[in-house]
């Protein structure tokens, strides 16, 4: 039997190839945006680092200790009946906890 291309190379090769293609696509998008916005973007290092840090930020949001976040909301002065404005960054764990604190009288 003839081995196909997936069996010919090891997993590490395909992982590194995927990362390379991902970086190549992001670099092309960066260059297109740089041309379209006439050099009003930050450096390419800053642009590429965001796409690698974003999954880690989500992982941190998921694994954050909920009691710590709830105590942070209580210490900030949030009470029943208050309004809470969420900035819209992350997965929405703060509004879920804030909705339990403000109750039916409050607004999220």
Secondary structure as UniProt FT lines:
FT   HELIX           5..8
FT   HELIX           11..36
FT   TURN            37..38
FT   HELIX           44..63
FT   HELIX           66..75
FT   TURN            76..77
FT   TURN            80..81
FT   HELIX           93..102
FT   TURN            103..105
//
